[in-house]
Amino acid sequence: MSTENEGTPVPPAPSAPPVPVASPAASPQAAAPGSGAPTTPTPPASAPGAPGQDGYAGQAPAYASAGTGPDGASQGHVSQGSAPDASWPPPPPANPSYGGGDGGYGGWGSSYQPPAPKSGRGRGGLLAAVLVAALVAGGLGGGLGYTLAKNNDETGSTTVAASDTGGSVKRDAGTVAGVAARALPSTVTIEAESTSGEGGTGTGFVFDKQGHIVTNNHVVAGAVDGGKLTATFPNGKKYDAEVVGHAQGYDVAVIKLKDAPGDLNPLPLGNSDKVAVGDSTIAIGAPFGLSNTVTTGVISAKNRPVASSDGSADSKASYMSALQTDASINPGNSGGPLLDAQGNVIGINSAIQSAGSGGLGGTGQAGSIGLGFAIPINQAKYVAQELIKTGKPVYAKIGASVSLEDTTDGAQITDQGGGGADPVESGGPADKAGLKPGDVITKLDDHVIDSGPTLIGEIWTHKPGDKVTITYERGGKEHTTELTLGSRIGDN
């Protein structure tokens, strides 16, 4: 898949905007021939430039990274434990897709300095002289005022002079600034480059003291087979890294720093199951390559079913039952931590709902519209631990192939599995629970299931061996059954 590099340096903005220079004072008299007023017109300052940006935006939620895309492993029906069917891979979902781009800024126009006034006679010259006299008088008045104030201070005046400093600033640990100060040193900007030279920028955070960094699969996927990875801390220290394991279906990956420092501080992990709608959120990442950016918002929704891809025809989707937030998340935020108000990681920023066009300067990659999605940390923690332990992901499954069509009626078990396999795995969890082809699953425990992708994302919030209650429809009647989730190792 093609990617866009967000690592392009952004030219620094000027230290201060230009001061517009007003046109020289002019009046019919002052502009008259022979007057002493300057007559040279003031040229306008050039407007800030805004070069266009290369990139593309998905028609729906886009991965918040310009990192290279997934490794191409099939996973939609496989999450259910069956082989690929004719409908796999599905077309790019009307949900998140990869995106990327880099930004730039134009320079400020130079200011104009009018020429010194010329001597002149007549009414115009008199007016100019009056204006100069008034300015001089004003200057004298200011000087006299300062002198009088100085003398009064020396004679015991009660005049209070402004302090040269604003005093000490104390930020409590629970403020956004306090949380950011603690979390930023444990957040890294990841640059991934494939063997072909394509690359992108994403984010990650310190998972343990051994140097493991958690991020998104799509951030590092291009560097899996012989590519190059680096991780840069906010203090500027950069480390080479290697991929320990990656899970395309979960969109989670773990990398490890080479020659990791001994003073790493893992970010504390929260409990995403306890998150409530309206809770404050803080996102850290490198949007459009701007490292160490902090944005804030709230939890907008929970258990949001999201199927994400890069939008290409051969893309394989990742599935999640996501935390939705309105914190500003853009390409480059992928893999970064979503924190609660206490600084605990509650999710991994992964995808955004993107407008079909727009972006910086009105062209190129579209950015945040306030709909961001994060992988719940309870799920990501389990996946990361498995990747560190074995290098391979472990997926929960029901052992049945379900339709990936965009519906709202539920997840229907297909009549035929992929590659001619049985739609219901013989002896698998679904088979033991009595499920059959044609059954439409409408609930998993208390969660409403409106489609196959929603079912997959919900199953993957569980671990193999968990017991769940399935509600399904058969022949117009509703039934319930309990099953114990099985397991599948690897993305293939």
C-alpha positions as CSV (number, residue, x, y, z in Angstrom):
1,M,0.0,0.0,0.0
2,S,1.1,3.6,-0.5
3,T,1.9,5.7,2.4
4,E,2.6,9.4,3.1
5,N,5.5,10.4,5.2
6,E,4.7,12.7,8.0
7,G,8.3,13.0,9.0
8,T,8.9,16.0,6.7
9,P,10.2,18.8,8.9
10,V,7.9,21.7,9.4
11,P,9.6,25.1,8.8
12,P,9.6,27.1,12.0
13,A,7.0,29.8,12.4
14,P,8.3,33.4,12.8
15,S,9.0,34.5,16.4
16,A,6.5,37.2,16.0
17,P,4.0,38.3,13.3
18,P,5.0,41.3,11.2
19,V,3.8,44.7,12.4
20,P,1.7,46.2,9.6
21,V,3.1,49.6,8.6
22,A,0.4,52.2,8.1
23,S,0.4,54.3,5.0
24,P,2.0,57.7,5.6
25,A,-0.5,60.3,6.8
26,A,-2.0,61.9,3.8
27,S,-4.6,64.6,3.1
28,P,-5.3,66.7,0.2
29,Q,-3.1,69.3,1.7
30,A,-0.3,67.0,2.9
31,A,-0.1,65.3,-0.5
32,A,0.0,68.4,-2.4
33,P,3.1,69.1,-4.6
34,G,5.9,70.6,-2.6
35,S,4.5,69.5,0.8
36,G,6.8,68.0,3.4
37,A,4.8,64.8,3.8
38,P,6.1,61.6,2.2
39,T,4.3,60.6,-1.0
40,T,5.7,57.1,-1.6
41,P,2.9,54.6,-1.3
42,T,3.2,51.7,1.2
43,P,3.4,48.3,-0.5
44,P,1.3,45.6,1.1
45,A,3.1,42.9,3.1
46,S,3.0,39.5,1.6
47,A,0.4,37.1,3.1
48,P,1.5,34.0,4.8
49,G,1.9,31.1,2.4
50,A,0.2,27.7,2.7
51,P,1.7,25.2,0.4
52,G,-0.5,22.2,-0.5
53,Q,-0.1,18.8,1.0
54,D,0.1,15.4,-0.6
55,G,-2.0,12.7,1.0
56,Y,-5.4,11.1,0.9
57,A,-8.3,10.7,3.2
58,G,-10.6,7.8,3.6
59,Q,-14.3,8.2,3.2
60,A,-14.8,7.3,6.8
61,P,-12.7,6.9,9.9
62,A,-9.0,7.1,9.0
63,Y,-6.1,5.6,10.9
64,A,-4.5,8.5,12.7
65,S,-1.1,7.9,11.3
66,A,0.9,8.2,8.1
67,G,2.6,5.0,9.0
68,T,2.7,2.2,6.5
69,G,-0.4,0.0,6.4
70,P,-1.2,-3.4,7.7
71,D,0.7,-6.5,6.7
72,G,-2.1,-7.8,4.6
73,A,-3.1,-10.7,6.8
74,S,-6.7,-11.8,6.5
75,Q,-8.7,-11.6,9.7
76,G,-12.4,-10.8,9.3
77,H,-14.0,-14.2,9.2
78,V,-10.8,-15.7,10.7
79,S,-11.6,-14.1,13.9
80,Q,-14.4,-16.5,14.0
81,G,-12.1,-19.4,13.4
82,S,-12.8,-20.2,9.7
83,A,-10.8,-19.9,6.5
84,P,-11.3,-17.0,4.1
85,D,-14.5,-17.0,2.2
86,A,-15.4,-15.4,-1.2
87,S,-16.4,-12.2,0.5
88,W,-12.9,-11.7,2.1
89,P,-11.2,-9.4,2.0
90,P,-14.2,-7.0,2.4
91,P,-14.1,-3.7,0.4
92,P,-12.8,-0.9,2.4
93,P,-15.3,-0.4,5.3
94,A,-17.4,2.7,5.6
95,N,-15.4,3.2,8.8
96,P,-11.8,4.2,9.5
97,S,-9.1,4.2,6.8
98,Y,-5.4,5.1,6.8
99,G,-4.4,8.6,6.0
100,G,-1.3,10.8,6.1
101,G,0.3,14.0,5.0
102,D,2.7,16.7,6.1
103,G,2.3,20.3,6.7
104,G,4.2,23.5,5.9
105,Y,3.9,27.2,6.6
106,G,4.7,30.2,4.4
107,G,6.8,33.1,5.4
108,W,5.6,36.5,6.6
109,G,5.9,39.5,4.3
110,S,8.5,42.1,5.0
111,S,7.4,45.4,6.5
112,Y,7.9,48.7,4.7
113,Q,9.8,51.6,6.1
114,P,8.7,55.0,4.7
115,P,11.4,57.5,3.7
116,A,12.2,60.4,5.9
117,P,10.1,63.5,5.4
118,K,11.5,66.2,3.1
119,S,11.6,69.9,4.1
120,G,8.9,72.0,2.5
121,R,7.0,75.2,2.7
122,G,3.4,76.2,2.6
123,R,0.3,74.8,4.3
124,G,1.4,71.2,3.8
125,G,4.8,71.9,5.4
126,L,3.1,73.8,8.3
127,L,0.8,70.8,9.0
128,A,3.7,68.4,9.0
129,A,5.5,70.7,11.4
130,V,2.5,70.8,13.7
131,L,2.2,67.0,13.7
132,V,5.9,66.7,14.5
133,A,5.6,69.2,17.3
134,A,2.7,67.3,18.7
135,L,4.7,64.1,18.6
136,V,7.6,65.8,20.3
137,A,5.3,67.2,22.9
138,G,3.9,63.8,23.6
139,G,7.4,62.5,24.0
140,L,8.3,65.2,26.4
141,G,5.1,64.6,28.4
142,G,6.0,60.9,28.7
143,G,9.5,61.8,29.8
144,L,8.3,64.3,32.3
145,G,5.7,61.8,33.6
146,Y,8.5,59.2,34.2
147,T,10.7,61.8,35.9
148,L,7.9,63.0,38.2
149,A,7.1,59.4,39.1
150,K,10.7,58.7,39.8
151,N,11.0,61.8,42.0
152,N,7.8,60.9,43.9
153,D,9.1,57.4,44.5
154,E,12.2,58.8,46.0
155,T,10.1,61.1,48.3
156,G,7.9,58.3,49.7
157,S,5.1,58.1,47.1
158,T,2.7,55.2,47.4
159,T,2.8,54.5,43.7
160,V,3.2,50.7,43.1
161,A,5.5,49.6,40.4
162,A,4.8,46.6,38.3
163,S,6.9,43.5,39.1
164,D,9.5,42.3,36.7
165,T,8.3,38.7,37.0
166,G,4.9,37.0,37.2
167,G,5.9,35.1,40.3
168,S,6.1,31.3,40.6
169,V,3.6,29.1,38.8
170,K,2.4,26.0,40.5
171,R,0.5,23.3,38.5
172,D,-1.3,20.7,40.5
173,A,-0.8,17.1,39.6
174,G,-4.4,16.7,38.5
175,T,-4.3,19.5,35.9
176,V,-3.8,18.9,32.2
177,A,-0.4,20.5,32.4
178,G,0.5,18.3,35.4
179,V,-0.6,15.1,33.6
180,A,1.2,16.1,30.4
181,A,4.4,16.8,32.4
182,R,4.4,13.3,33.8
183,A,3.3,11.5,30.6
184,L,5.4,13.2,27.9
185,P,8.8,11.8,29.0
186,S,7.4,8.3,28.5
187,T,5.9,8.9,25.1
188,V,7.9,8.5,21.9
189,T,7.6,9.5,18.3
190,I,8.1,6.5,16.0
191,E,9.6,6.7,12.5
192,A,9.1,3.6,10.4
193,E,10.8,3.0,7.1
194,S,10.3,0.0,4.8
195,T,13.0,-1.6,2.7
196,S,11.7,0.4,-0.3
197,G,12.2,3.7,1.5
198,E,8.6,4.4,2.2
199,G,7.8,5.4,5.7
200,G,5.7,7.4,8.1
201,T,5.4,8.8,11.6
202,G,3.4,7.5,14.6
203,T,3.5,7.5,18.3
204,G,4.1,4.9,21.1
205,F,4.5,4.8,24.9
206,V,6.7,3.0,27.3
207,F,5.1,-0.3,28.5
208,D,7.8,-1.6,30.8
209,K,11.3,-1.0,32.1
210,Q,12.8,-3.5,29.6
211,G,12.3,-1.1,26.8
212,H,9.0,-2.4,25.2
213,I,7.0,0.3,23.5
214,V,3.3,-0.2,22.6
215,T,1.9,1.3,19.4
216,N,-0.4,0.5,16.5
217,N,0.3,-2.3,14.0
218,H,-0.2,0.1,11.1
219,V,2.4,2.4,12.4
220,V,5.2,-0.2,12.2
221,A,3.9,-2.8,9.7
222,G,6.1,-1.5,6.8
223,A,9.2,-2.0,8.8
224,V,8.4,-5.6,9.9
225,D,10.4,-7.3,7.1
226,G,13.9,-5.7,7.2
227,G,12.8,-2.1,7.5
228,K,14.1,0.6,9.9
229,L,12.5,1.8,13.2
230,T,13.5,4.6,15.5
231,A,11.9,6.0,18.6
232,T,12.6,9.5,19.8
233,F,11.9,10.8,23.2
234,P,10.8,14.4,24.0
235,N,14.3,15.1,25.3
236,G,15.7,14.4,21.8
237,K,17.3,11.1,22.6
238,K,16.7,8.7,19.7
239,Y,17.0,4.9,19.8
240,D,16.9,2.2,17.1
241,A,14.1,-0.3,17.7
242,E,12.9,-3.7,16.4
243,V,9.4,-5.2,16.1
244,V,8.8,-7.8,18.8
245,G,5.3,-8.8,17.6
246,H,2.4,-7.3,15.8
247,A,-1.3,-8.1,15.6
248,Q,-2.9,-6.9,12.4
249,G,-6.5,-7.8,13.5
250,Y,-6.2,-5.9,16.8
251,D,-4.0,-3.2,15.2
252,V,-1.6,-3.5,18.2
253,A,2.2,-3.9,18.0
254,V,5.1,-4.0,20.4
255,I,8.6,-2.8,19.6
256,K,11.7,-2.8,21.7
257,L,14.4,-0.2,22.1
258,K,17.9,-1.3,21.3
259,D,20.3,-0.3,24.1
260,A,17.3,0.9,26.2
261,P,18.1,3.4,28.9
262,G,17.8,2.2,32.5
263,D,15.6,5.1,33.7
264,L,12.5,4.3,31.7
265,N,9.2,5.0,33.5
266,P,6.2,3.0,32.1
267,L,3.0,4.9,31.9
268,P,0.4,3.6,34.4
269,L,-2.5,1.6,32.9
270,G,-6.0,2.4,33.8
271,N,-9.2,0.3,33.6
272,S,-11.0,1.0,30.3
273,D,-14.1,-1.0,31.5
274,K,-14.6,1.6,34.2
275,V,-14.5,4.6,31.8
276,A,-17.7,6.6,31.6
277,V,-19.1,8.8,28.9
278,G,-18.1,12.4,29.8
279,D,-14.8,11.5,31.5
280,S,-12.0,13.8,30.6
281,T,-9.4,12.6,28.1
282,I,-5.9,13.7,27.2
283,A,-4.3,12.5,23.9
284,I,-0.5,12.7,23.2
285,G,1.0,12.1,19.8
286,A,2.7,13.6,16.7
287,P,-0.1,14.9,14.5
288,F,1.2,15.6,11.0
289,G,4.7,15.0,12.4
290,L,4.4,17.6,15.2
291,S,5.9,15.5,18.0
292,N,4.8,15.8,21.7
293,T,1.5,17.4,21.0
294,V,-1.1,17.3,23.7
295,T,-4.9,17.7,23.1
296,T,-7.9,17.3,25.4
297,G,-11.5,16.2,25.2
298,V,-14.0,13.8,26.8
299,I,-15.1,10.2,26.2
300,S,-17.9,10.7,23.7
301,A,-19.1,7.0,23.6
302,K,-18.1,3.5,24.5
303,N,-18.2,0.2,22.7
304,R,-18.2,1.9,19.3
305,P,-17.8,-0.8,16.6
306,V,-15.1,0.3,14.3
307,A,-13.6,-1.5,11.3
308,S,-10.5,0.3,10.0
309,S,-8.4,0.0,6.9
310,D,-6.3,2.1,4.6
311,G,-9.1,2.4,2.1
312,S,-7.3,0.5,-0.7
313,A,-9.0,-2.4,-2.6
314,D,-6.7,-5.1,-1.1
315,S,-6.8,-3.7,2.4
316,K,-7.5,-6.0,5.4
317,A,-9.5,-4.4,8.2
318,S,-8.8,-4.2,11.9
319,Y,-11.7,-4.5,14.3
320,M,-12.3,-2.8,17.6
321,S,-15.0,-2.0,20.1
322,A,-13.6,1.4,20.6
323,L,-13.6,4.3,23.0
324,Q,-14.7,7.3,21.1
325,T,-13.3,10.7,22.1
326,D,-13.5,14.3,20.8
327,A,-9.9,15.0,21.7
328,S,-8.2,16.2,18.6
329,I,-6.5,13.2,16.9
330,N,-4.9,13.4,13.5
331,P,-2.5,11.4,11.3
332,G,0.6,10.8,13.4
333,N,-1.4,10.4,16.7
334,S,-1.7,6.6,16.0
335,G,-0.3,4.5,18.7
336,G,-0.2,7.3,21.2
337,P,-1.8,7.0,24.7
338,L,-5.3,8.2,25.5
339,L,-5.1,9.2,29.2
340,D,-7.7,9.9,31.8
341,A,-7.6,12.9,34.1
342,Q,-5.3,11.2,36.5
343,G,-2.8,10.3,33.7
344,N,-3.6,6.6,33.4
345,V,-3.6,5.1,29.9
346,I,-7.2,4.1,29.0
347,G,-6.7,3.5,25.3
348,I,-4.4,3.6,22.3
349,N,-5.4,6.2,19.7
350,S,-5.9,4.4,16.5
351,A,-8.4,5.9,14.0
352,I,-10.4,9.0,13.2
353,Q,-13.6,9.6,11.3
354,S,-12.4,11.9,8.5
355,A,-14.2,14.2,6.2
356,G,-13.9,13.2,2.5
357,S,-11.7,16.2,1.7
358,G,-10.0,19.2,3.4
359,G,-6.9,19.0,5.5
360,L,-4.5,21.7,6.3
361,G,-4.8,24.6,3.8
362,G,-8.0,23.1,2.4
363,T,-6.2,20.4,0.4
364,G,-4.7,17.0,1.0
365,Q,-5.2,14.8,4.1
366,A,-8.3,15.6,6.1
367,G,-7.8,16.1,9.8
368,S,-9.8,15.8,13.0
369,I,-13.5,16.5,13.0
370,G,-13.8,15.6,16.7
371,L,-14.5,11.8,16.1
372,G,-11.5,9.8,17.3
373,F,-11.3,6.1,18.3
374,A,-9.0,4.3,20.7
375,I,-8.4,0.6,21.4
376,P,-9.4,0.0,25.0
377,I,-6.3,-0.5,27.1
378,N,-7.7,-3.7,28.8
379,Q,-7.7,-5.4,25.4
380,A,-4.4,-3.8,24.3
381,K,-2.7,-4.8,27.5
382,Y,-3.6,-8.5,26.9
383,V,-2.5,-8.4,23.3
384,A,0.8,-6.7,24.2
385,Q,1.6,-9.2,26.9
386,E,1.0,-12.1,24.4
387,L,3.2,-10.4,21.8
388,I,6.0,-10.0,24.3
389,K,5.6,-13.6,25.5
390,T,5.4,-15.4,22.1
391,G,5.7,-12.8,19.4
392,K,2.3,-13.8,18.0
393,P,-1.3,-12.6,18.7
394,V,-3.9,-14.8,20.2
395,Y,-7.5,-14.2,19.1
396,A,-10.7,-15.4,20.8
397,K,-13.2,-17.1,18.4
398,I,-16.6,-18.7,18.2
399,G,-15.7,-21.0,15.4
400,A,-18.1,-19.7,12.8
401,S,-18.0,-17.7,9.6
402,V,-20.2,-14.6,9.6
403,S,-21.2,-12.2,6.8
404,L,-19.3,-9.0,6.7
405,E,-21.9,-7.1,4.7
406,D,-23.0,-3.7,6.0
407,T,-26.3,-4.5,7.8
408,T,-28.1,-3.4,10.9
409,D,-30.0,-6.7,11.5
410,G,-27.2,-8.7,13.2
411,A,-24.4,-11.0,12.3
412,Q,-25.5,-13.8,10.1
413,I,-23.7,-17.1,10.0
414,T,-22.9,-17.8,6.4
415,D,-24.1,-20.8,4.4
416,Q,-20.5,-21.6,3.3
417,G,-17.1,-20.9,4.9
418,G,-14.1,-19.6,3.1
419,G,-12.2,-21.8,0.8
420,G,-14.9,-24.5,1.0
421,A,-14.6,-24.9,4.7
422,D,-17.6,-25.5,6.9
423,P,-19.3,-22.3,8.0
424,V,-19.5,-23.7,11.6
425,E,-16.3,-25.4,12.7
426,S,-17.0,-29.0,13.7
427,G,-16.5,-29.4,17.4
428,G,-15.9,-25.7,17.8
429,P,-17.6,-23.3,20.3
430,A,-20.5,-22.4,18.0
431,D,-21.1,-26.0,17.1
432,K,-21.1,-27.1,20.7
433,A,-23.6,-24.3,21.5
434,G,-26.0,-25.4,18.8
435,L,-25.5,-22.6,16.3
436,K,-26.1,-23.3,12.6
437,P,-25.7,-21.6,9.2
438,G,-28.4,-19.0,8.7
439,D,-28.6,-18.1,12.4
440,V,-28.5,-14.3,13.0
441,I,-26.6,-13.3,16.2
442,T,-28.2,-10.2,17.7
443,K,-26.5,-10.0,21.1
444,L,-23.3,-11.0,22.8
445,D,-24.0,-10.8,26.5
446,D,-25.7,-7.4,26.8
447,H,-24.1,-5.8,23.8
448,V,-26.3,-5.4,20.7
449,I,-24.8,-6.9,17.6
450,D,-25.8,-5.2,14.3
451,S,-23.3,-6.7,11.9
452,G,-20.5,-9.2,11.4
453,P,-17.7,-6.6,12.0
454,T,-19.5,-5.6,15.3
455,L,-19.5,-9.2,16.4
456,I,-15.8,-9.6,15.6
457,G,-14.8,-6.5,17.5
458,E,-16.9,-7.5,20.5
459,I,-15.5,-11.1,20.6
460,W,-12.0,-9.7,20.5
461,T,-12.6,-7.7,23.7
462,H,-12.6,-11.1,25.4
463,K,-9.9,-13.7,26.0
464,P,-10.0,-17.3,24.9
465,G,-11.8,-19.4,27.6
466,D,-14.3,-16.6,28.5
467,K,-17.9,-17.7,28.7
468,V,-20.4,-15.5,26.8
469,T,-24.1,-15.6,26.2
470,I,-25.2,-15.5,22.6
471,T,-28.7,-14.3,21.6
472,Y,-29.7,-15.3,18.0
473,E,-32.7,-15.6,15.7
474,R,-33.7,-18.7,13.8
475,G,-36.9,-19.0,11.8
476,G,-38.3,-15.8,13.3
477,K,-37.8,-16.9,16.9
478,E,-35.3,-15.6,19.4
479,H,-33.0,-18.1,21.3
480,T,-30.1,-17.8,23.7
481,T,-27.2,-20.1,24.3
482,E,-23.9,-20.0,26.2
483,L,-20.6,-20.8,24.7
484,T,-16.9,-20.9,25.7
485,L,-14.7,-18.9,23.4
486,G,-11.9,-20.8,21.6
487,S,-8.6,-19.4,20.4
488,R,-6.6,-18.9,17.2
489,I,-2.9,-18.0,17.1
490,G,-1.5,-15.6,14.5
491,D,-3.0,-13.4,11.9
492,N,-3.2,-16.0,9.1
